[in-house]
Amino acid sequence: MGNCHTVGPNEALVVSGGCCGSDYKQYVFGGWAWAWWCISDTQRLSLEVMTILCRCENIETSEGVPLFVTGVAQVKIMTEKELLAVACEQFLGKSVQDIKNVVLQTLEGHLRSILGTLTVEQIYQDRDQFAKLVREVAAPDVGRMGIEILSFTIKDVYDKVDYLSSLGKTQTAVVQRDADIGVAEAERDAGIREAECKKEMLDVKFMADTKIADSKRAFELQKSAFSEEVNIKTAEAQLAYELQGAREQQKIRQEEIEIEVVQRKKQIAVEAQEILRTDKELIATVRCPAEAEAHRIQQIAEGEKVKQVLLAQAEAEKIRRIGEAEAAVIEAMGKAEAERMKLRAEAYQKYGDAAKMALVLEALPQIAAKISAPLTKVDEIVVLSGDNSKVTSEVNRLLAELPASVHALTGVDLSKIPLIKKATGAQV
């Protein structure tokens, strides 16, 4: 009987031993293997990356300058079957720290030997090349142990005799000098370039401003055109909207009228039915009794009518007789008045203007009364004049103007009357 052993990809499982003194060895990583009880042995070896810190202190270079160098190496056991077998022969049963120590001693030996062949400048200025050289020299030796150098880098290089600092000062001074020259040249070139850029910027700005002004003008023109078109379309749309609204209102009004007509028809029909009902009700409740009562009243009225007719005929005969008498009286009075008017007209015609004058003089008191009627309501009349003679002259002036007023009103010239002529002539 036996057990099944599994191992991850970061470990290697070695199964050795077997029946009849077999020396067969099985190497497994990232898998499983079968081991018999009592006659098989299983051991494990780590395949993880190991970080080794190499320090070489006070190692003289080819120029005799003592340096302190620190390097970092990343190593691991290779998984090829032959190389894994070699690694197992040398490190199986050892701890990871023991493996690191073996590799560390190998790397430090090669690092010391290489440092003695290089100058300080080569080591300090080209660390990658130095690390590559160490890796190339040490790789065959550690490879024979089944170990692979994944990477080797120089972490730090320094000395205690200020050689590197002196070397750095010289280089720093040269670099500083070149830097100052470069700064001055750069500032000069920058000033020239800045002036050129400003000129180009101003040119571009002027061109841009011109284009902006042109674009703005074109935009305003286009905007005005668009606004005009929009206003026209808006006005058309508004008019169309109002027209459509009017049409809709007309349709609504027409529908309302139709509804009102239908309602009126319904109402008329209802009222007609109500009239018929009321008519029947009136016939039943009022007309029939009223007809009987009317017949009775008609008989009474006919008798009364006959009576009134007879009375009216008598009264009419009476009035006719009185009218004939009054007409005869009026006819006689009219004939007398006509005769009087005829005689008076003949007299007026005979006397001519004198008769007309007499009529006017007869009417003057009545005219004066009508004209002076409003003055009857006046309590007092005050004539404003500083001189009594002026009051008299005003009265005389009014009397002088009286014939002209009467002539304008009646056509009769009062100035031909001797008395008035004398009065107006004296006034003049």
Secondary structure, DSSP 8 states (H G I E B T S, - for coil): -EEEEEE-TTEEEEEEE-GGG---EEEESSEEEEEETTTEEEEEEE-S-EEEEEEEEEEE-TT--EEEEEEEEEEEE--SHHHHHHHHHHHTT--HHHHHHHHHHHHHHHHHHHHTTS-HHHHHH-HHHHHHHHHHHHHHHHHTTTEEEEEEEEEEEE-SSSHHHHHHHHHHHHHHHHHHHHHHHHHHHHHHHHHHHHHHHHHHHHHHHHHHHHHHHHHHHHHHHHHHHHHHHHHHHHHHHHHHHHHHHHHHHHHHHHHHHHHHHHHHHHHHHHHHHHHHHHIIIIIHHHHHHHHHHHHHHHHHHHHHHHHHHHHHHHHHHHHHHHHHHHHHHHHHHHHHHHHHHHHHHHHTHHHHHHHHHHHHHHHHHHHHGGGGG-S------S-HHHHHHHHHHHHHHHHHHHHHHHS--GGGSHHHHHHHHHH-
